[in-house]
Amino acid sequence: MVFQHKKSFTLLFIWGLLSLSSSFAQTTEILFVKDGVKNEERFHFAVERLAASKQQNTKKNILLTPKKVKKNAVIVGVKAANDWGKWVPPTLLASLTKSESFLLYRKDKSAPLVIIGADETGLLYGCEEAIRHANYAAQAVSIVDAPEMVLRGTAIGMQKTEYLPGRDVYEYPYTEELFPWFYDRQLWLDYLDMLVENRYNTLYLWNGHPFSSLVKLKDYPYALEVDDATFAKNEQMYKFLTEEANKRGIWVIQMFYNIILPKPFADKHGLKTQERNRVITPLIEDYTRKSIAAFVEKYPNVGLLITLGEAMEGVGQDDIHWFTKTILPGVKDGLQAINSAVEPPVILRAHDTDAPAVMKEALPIYKNLYTMAKYNGEALTTYTPRGKWAELHQRLGKIGTVHIQNVHILANLEPFRYAAPDFIRQSVKAMHDVHLSNGIHIYPQASYWDWPYTADKTKKRLLQVDRDWMWYKAWARYAWKATPNVEEDKHYWCNALIDHYGITDESAHALLTALNEVGEISPKILRRFGITDGNRQTSSLGMLMTQLINPYRYGLFTLLYESEAPEGEMIIDYAEKQFKGEQHVGETPIQVADEIVAHAERAVSQIQKLQVGSKQPDELRRLINDIYIHEALAKHYSFKVKAAVQVLQYKYTKDVQSLKRALPDLAASVAAYKTLAQLTADSYLYANSMQTKQRKIPMRGVDATFKHWTEMLPVFETELANFEQAIDALETHGAGAEKGRKTLAAAAVKLAADTRLVTLKKGTNLYLDQELVVTHLPPEFEGLQAVMVDAAKQKLEGTSLRFEAATPVKVLVGYFNSTDKVFAPKPVLEIDATANDYGQADTKVRNALRVQYMPMIDVHTYSFAAGKNELKLPKGEAIILGFIKDGELQHPYNADVDNQGDDVDDLFGYFGETKL
């Protein structure tokens, strides 16, 4: 079964069958050259996949010589086999230079087809190309192709929609009870085959602390979080997964957060599993280093993705120390244990850390490093990124290693289908041109926390990988080549839709147009009206009027407007300019309010022509329903934004007519939302797959509440009714005098003997180390017992205050409205998943206090149970204004101590106990 060429060019062959046309097939010799092969598993997988593409009429192997190679034969191998001159022109072969590149060549119809890969992965992609094009129908062919992005991967979360009892975010052991799908081998094979068909070469598994499910430590046997039987299954599955991924040219990467400890380990040592301001101790360092070493020793070919921030305080020397003194030494310990000098790739995620500073310290001691950062935060908003976030990407892109774009969470797209090739193509181009990136990392399009299922309400749960096939296909297509020929690209997608749904060419063109139109709606909504790019906001559920007219009350994440949107105006800026008659700049809220409706109407006009085809009829109906859903969502936002602009005019005019002009649009927005609720009532289980306390907008969604449009509809109806009543009251009684606020009731607590307290009033000095006095404060704060702070110590060490309370209490913490690093940062859920563990994420009293020469202070409250407690604040200046009963300060407000003009939030009243 072998023959010798005069230059030792060895051909081995197997028999397979390739279809040469839709109506004609014949047996085809598949001959393979094994010389130069390094990864035999991947090589044989490529050849077997080619042979198995059509299985009927397969014949047994027979012996051949080179002179007997038939014209319908296929010859495959890697470039390193050296002697391809007989089959391929040297100039064509010389162009095969990039990793994973491949060529397909047939001189004429009487010659065999030759498939050569620059490496085994390239050969695999070449074989896939031949399968897709049915061996190019025995015609002359000359193709060389190579990827533009070095890394092209997808992510799967080993996460759940809610927390486990006694645990915090990201803490999920690998067990069959929690993740039955993880142990389903056929499910994995189907998913891996999807990846290779789309030429993805990386697979990321996300988990807070996976090591306690995957390795046993001699020094810390009690750290293992699963029983022995489960541990054995985890070993088997991980081995199976990595082996099958390797065959397909896929690099498995295990992600983890820092610092998260396994619960048994934390309980034994009296520690918390997570503590953002944790002191790094020798015990924690030793455990973590040995966990990483054991993992690398066991799985040396698996990469690591590290999130330094979020679960530990990022941006400082601690994260640099942790990366260079604990994580990377752990990797090296693992390599030393197996006598390997091959460094596994390590990816540093630029989330809540100074990634350029970390890389500067790390590269001298470890070379095989990569960087990763979010593309548009936890959303998809623009293909015109700019500003400070773009600058960070550019700095990382210029380091000299591969910089990867993380298309993360997609909180603004879920749960609806998103398949807009035009938007995705332009986004990938921006990744190259603006963010200087050469890798891509794609999250599931929706329902990340509920993998592998979608949010669709069906008898049998739909799989994300099936429903969102076009999402995966689009990112992979443009990661391979960002700027294809426009007409060829349109033709490609129309054919894909025809193949998937069995529709006509006319219907495919209409559907593609509709998908591209709809693809602009959710990105435009969030980037021009939203509060945050994070998954604390579910923009598909709509927004409260106060969130539109007073975004700072809700912790506005300004990066959304400054970097993840084209230049333009927020609603509040637009309204002020309208009142003052000033020139508008860039993309405006009213412009977008009109555009999203126009996009929706064009999409609906296209699908009205569409006929359900012979394939996937139910799924096509669901997709059509999603387009109508987008129309209702667009109209809801459009009307509400126009109403918001009118409401804000009242802030300047105090003319009730401004409010009355807002009523028709606000009523129309509720009517559109009723349609939205009707369209989703029987089609979706939920809007957001993260159903925990992190969800804040439009309504706080703790314990999986306010996750559906039918739950939100009464909120918006109440908001409208309250607004109508407020207008009636203003017309009847006028604006009236400002309501007085009740003096806050101080709570008694026991503090350490050396803690110094001072009565809060104007002229009070709150500092131990400097003479700065309170110049402005609201009367209801007077008389509270504030804690005097050492500003210099706060900047170096942060703040730790131990106290004991007989009853539940709130601690009032004043944060300065400044991003200067001398001030402690406010709790922000975008970078810290624990930022609301004590109810501290929202600003409770805005514009509450001013200290001499200092920025304005906003007050956040931390709720603690009765007993012994500890308040921990990050490094930087902050003030502690005192302790009040936990029942106080239930609702946020603007104290406006500088008399800058109060907001108009009170016009919208309450929904139950929640201030709208």
Secondary structure, 3 states (H helix, E strand, C coil): CEECCCCCCCEEEEEEEEECCCCCEEEEEEEECCCCCCCHHHHHHHHHHHHHCCCCCCCCCCCCCHHHCCCCCEEEEEHHHCCCCCCCCHHHHHCCCCCCCEEEEECCCCCCEEEEECCHHHHHHHHHHHHHCHHHHHCCEEEEECCCCCEEEEEEECCCCCCCCCCCCCCCCCCCCCCHHHHCHHHHHHHHHHHHHCCCCEEEEECCCCHHHHCCCCCCHHHCCCCHHHHHHHHHHHHHHHHHHHHCCCEEEEEEEECECCHHHHHHCCCCCECCCCCCCHHHHHHHHHHHHHHHHHCCCCEEEEEEEECCCCCCHHHHHHHHHHHHHHHHHHHHHCCCCCCCCEEEECCCCCHHHHHHHHCCCCCCEEEEEECECCECCCCCCCHHHHHHHHHHHCCCCCEEEEECCCCCCCCCCCCCHHHHHHHHHHHHHCCCCCEEEECCCCCHHHCCECCECCCCCCEHHHHCHHHHHHHHHHHHCCCCCHHHHHHHHHHHHHHHHCCCHHHHHHHHHHHHHHCCHHHHHHHHHCCCCCCCECHHHCCCHHHHHCHHHHCCCCHHHHCCCCCECCHHHHHHHHHHCCCCCCECHHHHHHHHHHHHHHHHHHHCCCCCCCCCHHHHHHHHHHHHHHHHHHHHHHHHHHHHHHHHHHHHHCCHHHHHHHHHHHHHHHHHHHHHHHHHHCCECCCCCCCCCCCCECCCCHHHCCCCHHHHHHHHHHHHHHHHHHHHHHHHHCCCCCCCCCCCCECCEEECCCCCEEECCCCCECECCCCCEEEECCHHHCCCEEECECHHHHHHHCEEEEEEECCCEEEEEEEECCCCCCECCCCCCCCCCCCCCCCCCCCCEEEEEEECCCCEEEEEEEEECCEEEEEEECCCECEEEEEEECCCCCCCEECCCCCCCCCCHHHHCEECCEEC
